[in-house]
């Protein structure tokens, strides 16, 4: 009878441990998906702000009108654009 209780307790602990591992793996996967979506959003949005200044003629795309220019100059700041 004691052997049966030990086996049942062991099986119960194994099941609880497996459920905890599955839960942990699923929660990490969700965080990676969110991070991936944030990266896609960051790549899709432009790098240039409204104060970008395009100078000259060259091979660089101007963010304002997509003309080929030599230089793109922008004020330096730490705030994100909305």
N, C-alpha and C positions, 0 to 999 in steps of 0.2 A: 504494500500500500504506500509506503514512504517513497519507493522507487517511482511509482506512478505520479506522485505529487511533484517530485523533483523533475521528472520529464516534462510534465505539464508546465511547470514554472519556467523551465529552460526554453521550451517552445514559445511560451508567451513573451519572454524577454527577447528572443530572436525576432519575433514578429514586430514588437515595438521598435527594436533597433532598425529593422528594415523599413518600417514606416517613417522613422525619423530621417533616415538617409534619403529616401525617395522625396520627402518633403523638402529637404535641404537642396537636393539637385534641381528640383523644379523651381524653387525660389531663385536660385542663381541663374537659371536659364532665362527667367523673366527679366532680370536685371540686365543681362546681356542684350536682350532684344530692345529694351528701352535705350540702352547706350547706342546700339546700332542705329536706331531711328534718330537719335539726336545727332549722330555723325552725318547721316544722310541729309538731315535738315541743314546742318552747318555747311555741308558741301554744296547744297543747292542754293543757299543764299549767297549773295555777292560779298566780296571782301572789301569793297569800296563803299565809303559813306557818301553822303550828299555833297560834301565839300571837295570831291576829287577834281583835280585840275589836269587837263591833258595838254601837252606841249609838243610841238614839232610834228614831223612826219616820219613814220618808221614802221615797225612790225608788232607793236604792242597794242592790244585792243583797249580803247577808251571805254570805261564802264558807263559813261553817260550816253554816248551815241554809237558805240561799237566801231568807231573809225580807227584806222591804223595810225598810231602816234608813236613818238619816240620815248616820251616820259609820261608817267602818271604820278602826280604828287597829291598827297592827302595829309591833313593835320593829324598829328599823333595824339591819341587819347586811349583811355582804358575802358570806356563805357561801350556797351553793346548797342547795336542799332535795333530798332523795332520796326 
